[in-house]
Amino acid sequence: MLDSLHIENTGVPIYVQVRDQILAAIGAGTIRPGERMPTMREVAVALKIDLNTVRHAYDSAQETGAIILVRGRGTYVAAHPPELDGESLERKIDRLAHRVIATANAAGINLALLTDRINAIANGQRPKGQSK
């Protein structure tokens, strides 16, 4: 996973880029539940960015429930997302939706096309130009 991380000069904060790439790797199955993640220091060195920026990205990814930080042991992809009650789930969905919309708008991506792509990927269809 470490080799696939990169930073682009798009105006999107660096920690958001790192967090989103981690979440994308988890979503794509590149890193699987229970698998150990690269250390924050390894990511900082590989990307030549500040350790606190990586810490912010990891903390943000942990807030989504996608990864678990275990002090003194490392960071792992969460095995199962925590169960949420209706109200907590709604808040989490709203926050995620707003982040996706903001990221898509900043990248100039049409939301309808993005929605179609998300549905296709969720249904196991391969995106155009990609192979499994």
RODO-2510 file (C-alpha; in nm, 4 decimals, decimal comma):
residues 132
     n   res          X          Y          Z
     1     m     0,0000     0,0000     0,0000
     2     l     0,2827     0,2382     0,0828
     3     d     0,3969     0,2435    -0,2809
     4     s     0,0550     0,3597    -0,4006
     5     l     0,0334     0,6681    -0,1768
     6     h     0,1036     1,0018    -0,3413
     7     i     0,0373     1,3713    -0,2894
     8     e    -0,1087     1,5937    -0,5589
     9     n    -0,1099     1,9722    -0,5786
    10     t    -0,4894     2,0010    -0,6053
    11     g    -0,5666     2,2311    -0,3145
    12     v    -0,7076     1,9386    -0,1137
    13     p    -0,5357     1,9248     0,2266
    14     i    -0,2574     1,6665     0,2425
    15     y    -0,4073     1,4807     0,5376
    16     v    -0,7358     1,4463     0,3444
    17     q    -0,5497     1,3065     0,0426
    18     v    -0,3698     1,0511     0,2606
    19     r    -0,6876     0,9558     0,4488
    20     d    -0,8866     0,9162     0,1285
    21     q    -0,6163     0,6997    -0,0300
    22     i    -0,6121     0,4766     0,2787
    23     l    -0,9918     0,4443     0,2702
    24     a    -0,9821     0,3756    -0,1047
    25     a    -0,7235     0,0997    -0,0550
    26     i    -0,9433    -0,0582     0,2119
    27     g    -1,2519    -0,0249    -0,0074
    28     a    -1,0718    -0,1807    -0,3033
    29     g    -0,9452    -0,4703    -0,0918
    30     t    -0,5797    -0,3750    -0,1413
    31     i    -0,5453    -0,3940     0,2354
    32     r    -0,7762    -0,6339     0,4137
    33     p    -0,9451    -0,6438     0,7554
    34     g    -0,6977    -0,7295     1,0296
    35     e    -0,3978    -0,6362     0,8149
    36     r    -0,1339    -0,4122     0,9693
    37     m    -0,0985    -0,0682     0,8141
    38     p     0,2324     0,1092     0,7501
    39     t     0,3468     0,3103     1,0502
    40     m     0,2812     0,6818     1,0506
    41     r     0,6552     0,7417     1,0355
    42     e     0,6901     0,5139     0,7293
    43     v     0,4153     0,7092     0,5513
    44     a     0,5679     1,0447     0,6483
    45     v     0,9115     0,9412     0,5195
    46     a     0,7737     0,7869     0,1981
    47     l     0,5684     1,0971     0,1145
    48     k     0,8207     1,3468     0,2564
    49     i     0,5548     1,5107     0,4727
    50     d     0,5283     1,6024     0,8397
    51     l     0,4519     1,3224     1,0857
    52     n     0,1697     1,5281     1,2387
    53     t    -0,0003     1,5461     0,8986
    54     v     0,0036     1,1664     0,8761
    55     r    -0,1192     1,1426     1,2359
    56     h    -0,4112     1,3689     1,1413
    57     a    -0,4904     1,1453     0,8411
    58     y    -0,4778     0,8279     1,0523
    59     d    -0,6928     0,9864     1,3258
    60     s    -0,9446     1,0950     1,0646
    61     a    -0,9521     0,7446     0,9116
    62     q    -0,9959     0,5993     1,2595
    63     e    -1,2989     0,8241     1,3143
    64     t    -1,4645     0,6533     1,0183
    65     g    -1,4189     0,3158     1,1886
    66     a    -1,2076     0,1848     0,9011
    67     i    -0,8837     0,1500     1,0971
    68     i    -0,7888     0,0873     1,4581
    69     l    -0,4868     0,2437     1,6292
    70     v    -0,3446     0,0179     1,9000
    71     r    -0,0910     0,2072     2,1122
    72     g     0,2480     0,0381     2,1043
    73     r     0,1327    -0,2287     1,8566
    74     g     0,0459    -0,0483     1,5359
    75     t    -0,2462     0,0423     1,3167
    76     y    -0,4764    -0,2194     1,1677
    77     v    -0,7629    -0,2314     0,9217
    78     a    -1,0789    -0,2775     1,1276
    79     a    -1,2275    -0,6270     1,1084
    80     h    -1,5855    -0,5115     1,1369
    81     p    -1,7217    -0,1607     1,1566
    82     p    -1,8868    -0,0810     1,4901
    83     e    -2,2640    -0,1074     1,5145
    84     l    -2,4262     0,2365     1,5175
    85     d    -2,7698     0,3402     1,6353
    86     g    -2,9985     0,5150     1,3862
    87     e    -2,9060     0,8704     1,4819
    88     s    -2,5297     0,8039     1,4908
    89     l    -2,5506     0,6266     1,1574
    90     e    -2,7373     0,9202     1,0015
    91     r    -2,4742     1,1674     1,1278
    92     k    -2,1924     0,9477     0,9990
    93     i    -2,3589     0,9122     0,6583
    94     d    -2,4145     1,2886     0,6362
    95     r    -2,0495     1,3650     0,7247
    96     l    -1,9266     1,1141     0,4670
    97     a    -2,1639     1,2464     0,2006
    98     h    -2,0484     1,6037     0,2617
    99     r    -1,6819     1,5003     0,2390
   100     v    -1,7421     1,3138    -0,0862
   101     i    -1,9355     1,6039    -0,2356
   102     a    -1,6664     1,8546    -0,1356
   103     t    -1,3884     1,6334    -0,2704
   104     a    -1,5741     1,5729    -0,5981
   105     n    -1,6481     1,9421    -0,6419
   106     a    -1,2858     2,0350    -0,5710
   107     a    -1,1724     1,7805    -0,8316
   108     g    -1,4303     1,8962    -1,0874
   109     i    -1,6082     1,5599    -1,0882
   110     n    -1,9763     1,5427    -1,1841
   111     l    -2,1720     1,4066    -0,8860
   112     a    -2,4126     1,2040    -1,1016
   113     l    -2,1207     1,0262    -1,2723
   114     l    -1,9580     0,9668    -0,9350
   115     t    -2,2811     0,8219    -0,7946
   116     d    -2,3106     0,5873    -1,0920
   117     r    -1,9486     0,4737    -1,0471
   118     i    -1,9963     0,4146    -0,6733
   119     n    -2,3049     0,2026    -0,7419
   120     a    -2,1224     0,0029    -1,0091
   121     i    -1,8244    -0,0653    -0,7821
   122     a    -2,0523    -0,1570    -0,4892
   123     n    -2,2294    -0,4070    -0,7162
   124     g    -1,9000    -0,5707    -0,8142
   125     q    -1,8773    -0,4249    -1,1618
   126     r    -1,5334    -0,3310    -1,2852
   127     p    -1,4773     0,0363    -1,3620
   128     k    -1,3924     0,1042    -1,7255
   129     g    -1,0247     0,0576    -1,8024
   130     q    -0,9512    -0,1513    -1,4936
   131     s    -0,9053    -0,5224    -1,4501
   132     k    -0,9317    -0,7274    -1,1344
***
